[in-house]
Amino acid sequence: MQELIDLQMDAAVPDSTIREKQAELNSLYDSFSSKYGLINDRANRLAYADDSSYYLLCALEVIDEDGKLERKADMFTKRTIKPHQAVAVVDTASEALAVSISEKACVDMDYMSRLTGKTKEELAGELQGVIFRVPEQLEQDGTPHYVTADEYLSGNVRRKLRQAQRAAQQDPSFAVNVEALTAAQPKDLDASEIEVRLGATWIDKEYIQQFMYETFDTPFYLQRNIEVNYTPFTAEWQITGKSSVSQNNVAAYTTYGTSRANAYKILEDSLNLRDVRIYDTVEDADGRERRVLNAKETTLAAQKQQAIRDAFKDWIWKDPERRQTLVRQYNEEMNSTRPREYDGSHITFGGMNPAITLREHQKSAIAHVLYGGNTLLAHEVGAGKTFEMVAASMEAKRLGLCQKSLFVVPNHLTEQWASEFLRLYPSANILVTTKKDFETHNRKKFCARIATGDYDAIIMGHSQFEKIPISRERQERLLYEQIDEITEGIAEVQASGGERFTVKQLERTRKSLEARLEKLQAESRKDDVVTFEQLGVDRLFVDEAHNYKNLFLYTKMRNVAGLSTSDAQKSSDMFAKCRYMDEITGNRGVIFATGTPVSNSMTELYTMQRYLQYDRLQELSMTHFDCWASRFGETVTALELAPEGYTLIGR
């Protein structure tokens, strides 16, 4: 069978030679099946359990739902592998560009020059507007670095325009870049198109303070006491001296507040995305004190909270200078990205089964995986995500973008994935894990096979993936980083006079991290465990990625349905492995696929972004959930029917 695959891979081999080899394979298969039954039978599966080529042999049979032979595979009668033939000579610069992207996944001017016989300068001149020279970037040999227009005119185009303008002052040839980027700028939004909510962390605290003084008529002598502070580490807003306002202040206790919660307390809760709750302390029959929600006072406070939010919406755009500053800031920070459109029509797919034709949307998704960064394939069920992932991994290896792909799939689908993989790429060298491979005495041997074998892909179940640990050194480093961050956060909160509750919460988190670090250091070092880093994997494909949605998040919001602060071990493990893949591939090595990216709560979108776009969240200062929620979400409280009657639920 392997000989037949090798012959099919060679375009120079005539059909007559392939037919001879097919006849030989046919007679060998017939004699085997008459003696031992189907290759897919249970007895043969057990006999070949340790042979990684077994799934390739299984592909010779097309089995029906009952496990009976439906027919022999096409390999016995047809050419099932399209050999890859690279183009050696082209006439025009645009043809050379198409071949360069197809063969090298980039604009390779040396390669294009060899294809056409033209100089790099001639090629750049003919392709002006189709490719762009990138300012401040050079190839390894010191020559200019070029990228395609769809790559250059996407992403943060405002930043790119400033870069190009600086470069054009030194070198007039960059004027083309400036012209193209100016045309690609997103339309500036005006104030009427921007929704600003109280608590949005991109708004400077000085504006919030100004709003508070003007709206609540804060007496001048109290303005030194009552100040707004913001702690970026915990994304916490805090108003000092809330209770220093006297009870007869109408704005604080009547217009925008109540006798139980003054306007400053309600404003602080609003900034922290919390609903105001008023509790009474009552004594039960046993003399124990407990807190009971005061529905009447809570409803009154909620009305005042809404009045403050409405007042802020009216106030924020009133002053022309303030409006201009904030609109400019918003457009610069959040309206600066132009999404890239991917076109996969030029991809050649060498080695793919010629009987299978991919659809246009599948080719575009594969182009996204190859040329874009980390990718989420969120098509609905049945749209062909499996073939997209398989073809993307094989093309990435052919183009030299990766060496070894790891597919993490639901446990019960490993064999189905293997047969689909070999149906699309019959010559692929894949390794499929079984439950037996991850039994304690086999695990080390199996992981060593992954590390030492030159496989196109390794397919394993979700639970097996969890059993491969991240190296101890990396775990320690991540814990030290988190502890240092929290220590800085505590100092920051204390310096800004933050709440003791916040400090206590942070100290509790630090203690639990220190305990985890001590436990990790106390464990006897197991030298025989092969770590995830040692496998040599540089592409990670995760099928049914919604299984990893329970990733821990820290939030100040209270009583909001759909916010999970519990931590699933498998999700933390996946997160650490995604961070490692980002490190070694430059945020290009993780591909998630799921038909249900959001099933219960919008927080799952944030979780997906943490896995796949962590660098982008860091760039926008949105690694903290509350910063993300203040920009893109809104907590809505409504009466919902519960077993004990109607209750207020925040979502």
FENJOLIN-V297861 format. One record per helix or strand. SS is the DSSP state (A for helix, B for strand). FROM is the first residue (numbers start at 1). LEN is the number of residues. If there is no record, write none. Layout:
# FENJOLIN-V297861
SS & FROM & LEN
SS & FROM & LEN
This chain:
# FENJOLIN-V297861
A & 2 & 8
A & 15 & 22
A & 42 & 6
A & 54 & 5
B & 61 & 3
B & 69 & 4
A & 74 & 3
A & 93 & 12
A & 109 & 8
A & 120 & 7
B & 128 & 1
B & 131 & 8
B & 144 & 5
A & 149 & 4
B & 155 & 2
A & 157 & 14
A & 172 & 13
A & 191 & 3
A & 205 & 12
A & 220 & 3
B & 228 & 4
B & 236 & 4
A & 242 & 3
A & 250 & 6
A & 263 & 9
B & 279 & 5
B & 289 & 5
A & 295 & 22
A & 320 & 15
B & 337 & 2
A & 360 & 12
B & 375 & 3
A & 385 & 14
B & 405 & 5
A & 411 & 14
B & 430 & 3
A & 436 & 3
A & 440 & 13
B & 457 & 5
A & 462 & 5
A & 472 & 24
A & 500 & 23
A & 532 & 4
B & 539 & 5
A & 545 & 4
B & 560 & 1
A & 569 & 17
B & 590 & 4
A & 603 & 10
A & 614 & 6
A & 625 & 8
B & 637 & 6
B & 645 & 6
